[in-house]
Amino acid sequence: MKDKVFERYNYLNIINFKEINEELIVTVKNVDDNHLQNFKFSNFQHFENWFRKYEI
């Protein structure tokens, strides 16, 4: 993913998928600094479209 603040690419590993209240929650980990972050998506298609948009 492109980090617009630092003008560099962040490489992410997907750590976990879970569904809560019909939302998909994806936990990712930044490879460089091990920062964990959760992303919420309305469904799997939304997740797939979002990640494909930002893939390298």
PyMOL Python script that loads the backbone (N, CA, C, O; Angstrom):
from pymol import cmd

cmd.read_pdbstr("""\
ATOM      1  N   MET A   1       0.829  -1.179   0.000  1.00  0.00           N
ATOM      2  CA  MET A   1       0.000   0.000   0.000  1.00  0.00           C
ATOM      3  C   MET A   1       0.874   1.243   0.000  1.00  0.00           C
ATOM      4  O   MET A   1       1.931   1.271   0.630  1.00  0.00           O
ATOM      5  N   LYS A   2       0.442   2.229  -0.685  1.00  0.00           N
ATOM      6  CA  LYS A   2       1.186   3.491  -0.735  1.00  0.00           C
ATOM      7  C   LYS A   2       0.831   4.337   0.485  1.00  0.00           C
ATOM      8  O   LYS A   2      -0.344   4.594   0.749  1.00  0.00           O
ATOM      9  N   ASP A   3       1.840   4.761   1.216  1.00  0.00           N
ATOM     10  CA  ASP A   3       1.681   5.664   2.346  1.00  0.00           C
ATOM     11  C   ASP A   3       1.903   7.072   1.828  1.00  0.00           C
ATOM     12  O   ASP A   3       3.034   7.457   1.534  1.00  0.00           O
ATOM     13  N   LYS A   4       0.842   7.834   1.715  1.00  0.00           N
ATOM     14  CA  LYS A   4       0.942   9.174   1.131  1.00  0.00           C
ATOM     15  C   LYS A   4       1.638  10.163   2.052  1.00  0.00           C
ATOM     16  O   LYS A   4       2.202  11.150   1.581  1.00  0.00           O
ATOM     17  N   VAL A   5       1.608   9.919   3.342  1.00  0.00           N
ATOM     18  CA  VAL A   5       2.258  10.816   4.294  1.00  0.00           C
ATOM     19  C   VAL A   5       3.775  10.743   4.154  1.00  0.00           C
ATOM     20  O   VAL A   5       4.448  11.772   4.109  1.00  0.00           O
ATOM     21  N   PHE A   6       4.312   9.525   4.086  1.00  0.00           N
ATOM     22  CA  PHE A   6       5.756   9.333   4.020  1.00  0.00           C
ATOM     23  C   PHE A   6       6.274   9.048   2.614  1.00  0.00           C
ATOM     24  O   PHE A   6       7.474   8.863   2.414  1.00  0.00           O
ATOM     25  N   GLU A   7       5.367   9.013   1.646  1.00  0.00           N
ATOM     26  CA  GLU A   7       5.736   8.750   0.256  1.00  0.00           C
ATOM     27  C   GLU A   7       6.563   7.478   0.103  1.00  0.00           C
ATOM     28  O   GLU A   7       7.642   7.485  -0.489  1.00  0.00           O
ATOM     29  N   ARG A   8       6.036   6.394   0.645  1.00  0.00           N
ATOM     30  CA  ARG A   8       6.683   5.082   0.526  1.00  0.00           C
ATOM     31  C   ARG A   8       5.600   4.016   0.514  1.00  0.00           C
ATOM     32  O   ARG A   8       4.427   4.293   0.763  1.00  0.00           O
ATOM     33  N   TYR A   9       6.014   2.809   0.225  1.00  0.00           N
ATOM     34  CA  TYR A   9       5.079   1.696   0.222  1.00  0.00           C
ATOM     35  C   TYR A   9       5.174   0.932   1.540  1.00  0.00           C
ATOM     36  O   TYR A   9       6.262   0.692   2.064  1.00  0.00           O
ATOM     37  N   ASN A  10       4.008   0.560   2.057  1.00  0.00           N
ATOM     38  CA  ASN A  10       3.933  -0.301   3.229  1.00  0.00           C
ATOM     39  C   ASN A  10       3.526  -1.689   2.758  1.00  0.00           C
ATOM     40  O   ASN A  10       2.558  -1.850   2.015  1.00  0.00           O
ATOM     41  N   TYR A  11       4.270  -2.673   3.198  1.00  0.00           N
ATOM     42  CA  TYR A  11       3.947  -4.054   2.878  1.00  0.00           C
ATOM     43  C   TYR A  11       3.216  -4.644   4.067  1.00  0.00           C
ATOM     44  O   TYR A  11       3.698  -4.592   5.198  1.00  0.00           O
ATOM     45  N   LEU A  12       2.047  -5.208   3.799  1.00  0.00           N
ATOM     46  CA  LEU A  12       1.181  -5.693   4.863  1.00  0.00           C
ATOM     47  C   LEU A  12       0.979  -7.198   4.766  1.00  0.00           C
ATOM     48  O   LEU A  12       0.853  -7.758   3.678  1.00  0.00           O
ATOM     49  N   ASN A  13       0.952  -7.832   5.920  1.00  0.00           N
ATOM     50  CA  ASN A  13       0.563  -9.237   6.019  1.00  0.00           C
ATOM     51  C   ASN A  13      -0.819  -9.288   6.639  1.00  0.00           C
ATOM     52  O   ASN A  13      -1.101  -8.597   7.618  1.00  0.00           O
ATOM     53  N   ILE A  14      -1.668 -10.105   6.067  1.00  0.00           N
ATOM     54  CA  ILE A  14      -2.994 -10.293   6.651  1.00  0.00           C
ATOM     55  C   ILE A  14      -2.850 -11.296   7.787  1.00  0.00           C
ATOM     56  O   ILE A  14      -2.384 -12.418   7.585  1.00  0.00           O
ATOM     57  N   ILE A  15      -3.252 -10.886   8.971  1.00  0.00           N
ATOM     58  CA  ILE A  15      -3.111 -11.706  10.170  1.00  0.00           C
ATOM     59  C   ILE A  15      -4.396 -12.472  10.475  1.00  0.00           C
ATOM     60  O   ILE A  15      -4.349 -13.639  10.863  1.00  0.00           O
ATOM     61  N   ASN A  16      -5.542 -11.817  10.299  1.00  0.00           N
ATOM     62  CA  ASN A  16      -6.788 -12.439  10.712  1.00  0.00           C
ATOM     63  C   ASN A  16      -7.981 -11.862   9.953  1.00  0.00           C
ATOM     64  O   ASN A  16      -7.994 -10.693   9.568  1.00  0.00           O
ATOM     65  N   PHE A  17      -8.976 -12.714   9.752  1.00  0.00           N
ATOM     66  CA  PHE A  17     -10.289 -12.323   9.239  1.00  0.00           C
ATOM     67  C   PHE A  17     -11.313 -12.737  10.277  1.00  0.00           C
ATOM     68  O   PHE A  17     -11.239 -13.841  10.817  1.00  0.00           O
ATOM     69  N   LYS A  18     -12.257 -11.874  10.560  1.00  0.00           N
ATOM     70  CA  LYS A  18     -13.387 -12.311  11.381  1.00  0.00           C
ATOM     71  C   LYS A  18     -14.617 -11.513  10.999  1.00  0.00           C
ATOM     72  O   LYS A  18     -14.531 -10.378  10.529  1.00  0.00           O
ATOM     73  N   GLU A  19     -15.749 -12.129  11.211  1.00  0.00           N
ATOM     74  CA  GLU A  19     -17.014 -11.481  10.886  1.00  0.00           C
ATOM     75  C   GLU A  19     -17.749 -11.176  12.178  1.00  0.00           C
ATOM     76  O   GLU A  19     -17.979 -12.060  13.004  1.00  0.00           O
ATOM     77  N   ILE A  20     -18.114  -9.911  12.340  1.00  0.00           N
ATOM     78  CA  ILE A  20     -18.858  -9.476  13.522  1.00  0.00           C
ATOM     79  C   ILE A  20     -20.010  -8.601  13.046  1.00  0.00           C
ATOM     80  O   ILE A  20     -19.807  -7.602  12.355  1.00  0.00           O
ATOM     81  N   ASN A  21     -21.214  -8.992  13.426  1.00  0.00           N
ATOM     82  CA  ASN A  21     -22.409  -8.218  13.048  1.00  0.00           C
ATOM     83  C   ASN A  21     -22.460  -7.906  11.556  1.00  0.00           C
ATOM     84  O   ASN A  21     -22.726  -6.775  11.151  1.00  0.00           O
ATOM     85  N   GLU A  22     -22.204  -8.917  10.760  1.00  0.00           N
ATOM     86  CA  GLU A  22     -22.262  -8.824   9.299  1.00  0.00           C
ATOM     87  C   GLU A  22     -21.187  -7.915   8.697  1.00  0.00           C
ATOM     88  O   GLU A  22     -21.286  -7.549   7.526  1.00  0.00           O
ATOM     89  N   GLU A  23     -20.182  -7.550   9.457  1.00  0.00           N
ATOM     90  CA  GLU A  23     -19.036  -6.809   8.934  1.00  0.00           C
ATOM     91  C   GLU A  23     -17.818  -7.718   8.944  1.00  0.00           C
ATOM     92  O   GLU A  23     -17.669  -8.568   9.821  1.00  0.00           O
ATOM     93  N   LEU A  24     -16.959  -7.530   7.969  1.00  0.00           N
ATOM     94  CA  LEU A  24     -15.715  -8.274   7.912  1.00  0.00           C
ATOM     95  C   LEU A  24     -14.628  -7.402   8.530  1.00  0.00           C
ATOM     96  O   LEU A  24     -14.426  -6.263   8.111  1.00  0.00           O
ATOM     97  N   ILE A  25     -13.932  -7.939   9.524  1.00  0.00           N
ATOM     98  CA  ILE A  25     -12.838  -7.219  10.162  1.00  0.00           C
ATOM     99  C   ILE A  25     -11.551  -7.939   9.817  1.00  0.00           C
ATOM    100  O   ILE A  25     -11.386  -9.126  10.103  1.00  0.00           O
ATOM    101  N   VAL A  26     -10.644  -7.205   9.200  1.00  0.00           N
ATOM    102  CA  VAL A  26      -9.378  -7.766   8.746  1.00  0.00           C
ATOM    103  C   VAL A  26      -8.260  -7.096   9.541  1.00  0.00           C
ATOM    104  O   VAL A  26      -8.153  -5.870   9.572  1.00  0.00           O
ATOM    105  N   THR A  27      -7.437  -7.912  10.178  1.00  0.00           N
ATOM    106  CA  THR A  27      -6.280  -7.415  10.908  1.00  0.00           C
ATOM    107  C   THR A  27      -5.050  -7.591  10.025  1.00  0.00           C
ATOM    108  O   THR A  27      -4.774  -8.683   9.529  1.00  0.00           O
ATOM    109  N   VAL A  28      -4.322  -6.499   9.839  1.00  0.00           N
ATOM    110  CA  VAL A  28      -3.104  -6.533   9.030  1.00  0.00           C
ATOM    111  C   VAL A  28      -1.929  -6.075   9.881  1.00  0.00           C
ATOM    112  O   VAL A  28      -2.089  -5.359  10.869  1.00  0.00           O
ATOM    113  N   LYS A  29      -0.753  -6.508   9.466  1.00  0.00           N
ATOM    114  CA  LYS A  29       0.482  -6.157  10.175  1.00  0.00           C
ATOM    115  C   LYS A  29       1.468  -5.584   9.174  1.00  0.00           C
ATOM    116  O   LYS A  29       1.750  -6.197   8.145  1.00  0.00           O
ATOM    117  N   ASN A  30       1.991  -4.406   9.481  1.00  0.00           N
ATOM    118  CA  ASN A  30       2.997  -3.791   8.634  1.00  0.00           C
ATOM    119  C   ASN A  30       4.303  -4.567   8.784  1.00  0.00           C
ATOM    120  O   ASN A  30       4.774  -4.775   9.902  1.00  0.00           O
ATOM    121  N   VAL A  31       4.880  -4.989   7.685  1.00  0.00           N
ATOM    122  CA  VAL A  31       6.084  -5.814   7.702  1.00  0.00           C
ATOM    123  C   VAL A  31       7.277  -5.056   8.269  1.00  0.00           C
ATOM    124  O   VAL A  31       8.109  -5.650   8.954  1.00  0.00           O
ATOM    125  N   ASP A  32       7.378  -3.772   8.003  1.00  0.00           N
ATOM    126  CA  ASP A  32       8.544  -2.989   8.429  1.00  0.00           C
ATOM    127  C   ASP A  32       8.597  -2.722   9.932  1.00  0.00           C
ATOM    128  O   ASP A  32       9.657  -2.838  10.547  1.00  0.00           O
ATOM    129  N   ASP A  33       7.462  -2.368  10.519  1.00  0.00           N
ATOM    130  CA  ASP A  33       7.493  -1.967  11.931  1.00  0.00           C
ATOM    131  C   ASP A  33       6.555  -2.783  12.831  1.00  0.00           C
ATOM    132  O   ASP A  33       6.400  -2.468  14.011  1.00  0.00           O
ATOM    133  N   ASN A  34       5.938  -3.819  12.280  1.00  0.00           N
ATOM    134  CA  ASN A  34       5.039  -4.713  13.030  1.00  0.00           C
ATOM    135  C   ASN A  34       3.799  -4.021  13.592  1.00  0.00           C
ATOM    136  O   ASN A  34       3.178  -4.531  14.524  1.00  0.00           O
ATOM    137  N   HIS A  35       3.440  -2.885  13.046  1.00  0.00           N
ATOM    138  CA  HIS A  35       2.242  -2.170  13.476  1.00  0.00           C
ATOM    139  C   HIS A  35       0.998  -2.954  13.042  1.00  0.00           C
ATOM    140  O   HIS A  35       0.858  -3.315  11.873  1.00  0.00           O
ATOM    141  N   LEU A  36       0.105  -3.210  13.989  1.00  0.00           N
ATOM    142  CA  LEU A  36      -1.152  -3.902  13.692  1.00  0.00           C
ATOM    143  C   LEU A  36      -2.259  -2.883  13.485  1.00  0.00           C
ATOM    144  O   LEU A  36      -2.317  -1.851  14.154  1.00  0.00           O
ATOM    145  N   GLN A  37      -3.137  -3.200  12.540  1.00  0.00           N
ATOM    146  CA  GLN A  37      -4.252  -2.309  12.259  1.00  0.00           C
ATOM    147  C   GLN A  37      -5.448  -3.137  11.821  1.00  0.00           C
ATOM    148  O   GLN A  37      -5.300  -4.132  11.112  1.00  0.00           O
ATOM    149  N   ASN A  38      -6.632  -2.720  12.247  1.00  0.00           N
ATOM    150  CA  ASN A  38      -7.875  -3.382  11.845  1.00  0.00           C
ATOM    151  C   ASN A  38      -8.591  -2.543  10.806  1.00  0.00           C
ATOM    152  O   ASN A  38      -8.672  -1.320  10.918  1.00  0.00           O
ATOM    153  N   PHE A  39      -9.107  -3.217   9.797  1.00  0.00           N
ATOM    154  CA  PHE A  39      -9.927  -2.580   8.780  1.00  0.00           C
ATOM    155  C   PHE A  39     -11.306  -3.230   8.805  1.00  0.00           C
ATOM    156  O   PHE A  39     -11.417  -4.450   8.932  1.00  0.00           O
ATOM    157  N   LYS A  40     -12.342  -2.429   8.686  1.00  0.00           N
ATOM    158  CA  LYS A  40     -13.715  -2.947   8.654  1.00  0.00           C
ATOM    159  C   LYS A  40     -14.275  -2.779   7.251  1.00  0.00           C
ATOM    160  O   LYS A  40     -14.124  -1.737   6.614  1.00  0.00           O
ATOM    161  N   PHE A  41     -14.927  -3.842   6.791  1.00  0.00           N
ATOM    162  CA  PHE A  41     -15.534  -3.843   5.461  1.00  0.00           C
ATOM    163  C   PHE A  41     -16.965  -4.344   5.577  1.00  0.00           C
ATOM    164  O   PHE A  41     -17.280  -5.158   6.444  1.00  0.00           O
ATOM    165  N   SER A  42     -17.807  -3.862   4.716  1.00  0.00           N
ATOM    166  CA  SER A  42     -19.214  -4.266   4.753  1.00  0.00           C
ATOM    167  C   SER A  42     -19.414  -5.706   4.297  1.00  0.00           C
ATOM    168  O   SER A  42     -20.377  -6.356   4.704  1.00  0.00           O
ATOM    169  N   ASN A  43     -18.513  -6.207   3.456  1.00  0.00           N
ATOM    170  CA  ASN A  43     -18.583  -7.598   3.001  1.00  0.00           C
ATOM    171  C   ASN A  43     -17.250  -7.986   2.353  1.00  0.00           C
ATOM    172  O   ASN A  43     -16.352  -7.157   2.212  1.00  0.00           O
ATOM    173  N   PHE A  44     -17.140  -9.244   1.966  1.00  0.00           N
ATOM    174  CA  PHE A  44     -15.888  -9.719   1.388  1.00  0.00           C
ATOM    175  C   PHE A  44     -15.577  -9.042   0.063  1.00  0.00           C
ATOM    176  O   PHE A  44     -14.414  -8.759  -0.224  1.00  0.00           O
ATOM    177  N   GLN A  45     -16.579  -8.780  -0.738  1.00  0.00           N
ATOM    178  CA  GLN A  45     -16.356  -8.108  -2.027  1.00  0.00           C
ATOM    179  C   GLN A  45     -15.758  -6.720  -1.822  1.00  0.00           C
ATOM    180  O   GLN A  45     -14.858  -6.316  -2.557  1.00  0.00           O
ATOM    181  N   HIS A  46     -16.247  -6.004  -0.844  1.00  0.00           N
ATOM    182  CA  HIS A  46     -15.711  -4.683  -0.513  1.00  0.00           C
ATOM    183  C   HIS A  46     -14.231  -4.794  -0.119  1.00  0.00           C
ATOM    184  O   HIS A  46     -13.403  -3.999  -0.565  1.00  0.00           O
ATOM    185  N   PHE A  47     -13.912  -5.774   0.712  1.00  0.00           N
ATOM    186  CA  PHE A  47     -12.520  -6.032   1.100  1.00  0.00           C
ATOM    187  C   PHE A  47     -11.649  -6.321  -0.125  1.00  0.00           C
ATOM    188  O   PHE A  47     -10.585  -5.725  -0.293  1.00  0.00           O
ATOM    189  N   GLU A  48     -12.101  -7.216  -0.956  1.00  0.00           N
ATOM    190  CA  GLU A  48     -11.331  -7.601  -2.135  1.00  0.00           C
ATOM    191  C   GLU A  48     -11.105  -6.405  -3.067  1.00  0.00           C
ATOM    192  O   GLU A  48      -9.993  -6.208  -3.556  1.00  0.00           O
ATOM    193  N   ASN A  49     -12.121  -5.628  -3.310  1.00  0.00           N
ATOM    194  CA  ASN A  49     -11.991  -4.449  -4.178  1.00  0.00           C
ATOM    195  C   ASN A  49     -11.016  -3.434  -3.597  1.00  0.00           C
ATOM    196  O   ASN A  49     -10.199  -2.872  -4.326  1.00  0.00           O
ATOM    197  N   TRP A  50     -11.093  -3.199  -2.302  1.00  0.00           N
ATOM    198  CA  TRP A  50     -10.230  -2.228  -1.644  1.00  0.00           C
ATOM    199  C   TRP A  50      -8.770  -2.652  -1.723  1.00  0.00           C
ATOM    200  O   TRP A  50      -7.906  -1.839  -2.051  1.00  0.00           O
ATOM    201  N   PHE A  51      -8.483  -3.933  -1.421  1.00  0.00           N
ATOM    202  CA  PHE A  51      -7.094  -4.385  -1.454  1.00  0.00           C
ATOM    203  C   PHE A  51      -6.555  -4.460  -2.876  1.00  0.00           C
ATOM    204  O   PHE A  51      -5.378  -4.178  -3.101  1.00  0.00           O
ATOM    205  N   ARG A  52      -7.360  -4.822  -3.802  1.00  0.00           N
ATOM    206  CA  ARG A  52      -6.888  -4.848  -5.199  1.00  0.00           C
ATOM    207  C   ARG A  52      -6.568  -3.433  -5.700  1.00  0.00           C
ATOM    208  O   ARG A  52      -5.652  -3.236  -6.499  1.00  0.00           O
ATOM    209  N   LYS A  53      -7.313  -2.487  -5.229  1.00  0.00           N
ATOM    210  CA  LYS A  53      -7.069  -1.090  -5.627  1.00  0.00           C
ATOM    211  C   LYS A  53      -5.686  -0.624  -5.174  1.00  0.00           C
ATOM    212  O   LYS A  53      -5.035   0.155  -5.870  1.00  0.00           O
ATOM    213  N   TYR A  54      -5.237  -1.095  -4.010  1.00  0.00           N
ATOM    214  CA  TYR A  54      -3.975  -0.602  -3.445  1.00  0.00           C
ATOM    215  C   TYR A  54      -2.810  -1.607  -3.544  1.00  0.00           C
ATOM    216  O   TYR A  54      -1.718  -1.340  -3.043  1.00  0.00           O
ATOM    217  N   GLU A  55      -3.042  -2.735  -4.179  1.00  0.00           N
ATOM    218  CA  GLU A  55      -1.950  -3.703  -4.267  1.00  0.00           C
ATOM    219  C   GLU A  55      -0.848  -3.181  -5.188  1.00  0.00           C
ATOM    220  O   GLU A  55      -1.081  -2.353  -6.069  1.00  0.00           O
ATOM    221  N   ILE A  56       0.329  -3.682  -4.957  1.00  0.00           N
ATOM    222  CA  ILE A  56       1.487  -3.265  -5.766  1.00  0.00           C
ATOM    223  C   ILE A  56       1.676  -4.261  -6.886  1.00  0.00           C
ATOM    224  O   ILE A  56       2.592  -4.113  -7.695  1.00  0.00           O
TER     225      ILE A  56
END
""", "prot")
cmd.dss("prot")
cmd.show_as("cartoon", "prot")
cmd.util.cbc("prot")
cmd.orient("prot")
